[in-house]
């Protein structure tokens, strides 16, 4: 069964970065988002994505190292968002 957060993140990535030739459902949860020939994402894409994620999920990605870890894959991003939202609820 697909994780709803992962599915939302995949759609958000495709829409935000205008990846017209990528179907969100075809993105594996553990595939690297950066450094992958499939996506060809760069630092500007990362910045656009971080801004969108911060608005959409009410989280803060405060450093390039944190960004690199959070944006490693869809699965890593989902874990990062869940952890940040959990901390915010406490």
C-alpha positions in Angstrom: 0.0 0.0 0.0 1.3 3.4 -1.0 2.1 6.0 1.7 -0.1 9.1 1.2 2.7 11.4 2.2 5.2 9.8 -0.3 2.5 10.1 -3.1 1.9 13.7 -2.2 5.6 14.5 -2.2 6.1 12.8 -5.6 3.3 14.9 -7.1 4.7 18.0 -5.5 8.2 17.3 -6.9 6.9 16.8 -10.4 4.7 19.9 -10.3 7.1 22.2 -8.6 10.1 21.3 -10.9 7.9 21.0 -14.0 9.1 17.4 -14.7 6.6 16.9 -17.5 8.1 13.6 -18.7 8.0 12.1 -15.2 5.0 10.3 -13.8 4.9 10.7 -10.0 3.8 7.1 -9.5 7.0 5.9 -11.3 9.4 7.6 -8.8 10.8 4.9 -6.4 10.7 6.0 -2.7 14.4 5.3 -2.4 15.8 6.7 -5.7 18.2 9.6 -5.2 16.5 12.9 -6.3 19.8 14.6 -7.0 22.7 13.2 -8.9 20.3 10.9 -10.7 20.4 11.0 -14.5 16.6 10.4 -14.5 15.8 13.8 -12.9 18.9 15.9 -13.6 18.1 18.2 -10.7 20.5 20.9 -9.6 20.9 23.4 -6.7 18.3 25.8 -8.1 15.8 22.9 -8.2 16.7 22.1 -4.6 16.0 25.7 -3.6 12.6 25.8 -5.4 11.7 22.5 -3.8 12.7 23.6 -0.3 10.7 26.8 -0.6 7.6 24.8 -1.7 8.0 22.2 1.0 8.4 24.8 3.8 5.2 26.5 2.7 3.3 23.3 2.1 4.2 21.4 5.3 5.1 24.3 7.7 8.7 23.0 8.2 12.0 24.7 8.1 15.1 23.4 6.3 17.8 25.6 7.8 21.1 24.5 6.2 22.5 23.1 3.0 23.6 20.0 4.8 20.1 19.5 6.2 18.7 20.1 2.8 21.0 17.5 1.3 19.9 14.9 3.8 16.2 15.7 3.6 16.2 15.7 -0.2 18.2 12.5 -0.6 15.0 10.6 -1.7 11.3 10.7 -1.4 11.5 8.3 1.6 14.1 10.5 3.3 12.0 13.6 2.7 8.9 12.0 4.1 10.8 10.9 7.2 12.3 14.4 7.6 8.8 16.0 7.4 7.3 13.6 9.8 10.1 14.2 12.3 9.8 18.0 12.0 6.0 18.0 12.4 6.3 15.7 15.4 8.7 18.1 17.1 6.4 21.0 16.3 3.5 19.3 18.0 5.3 18.8 21.3 
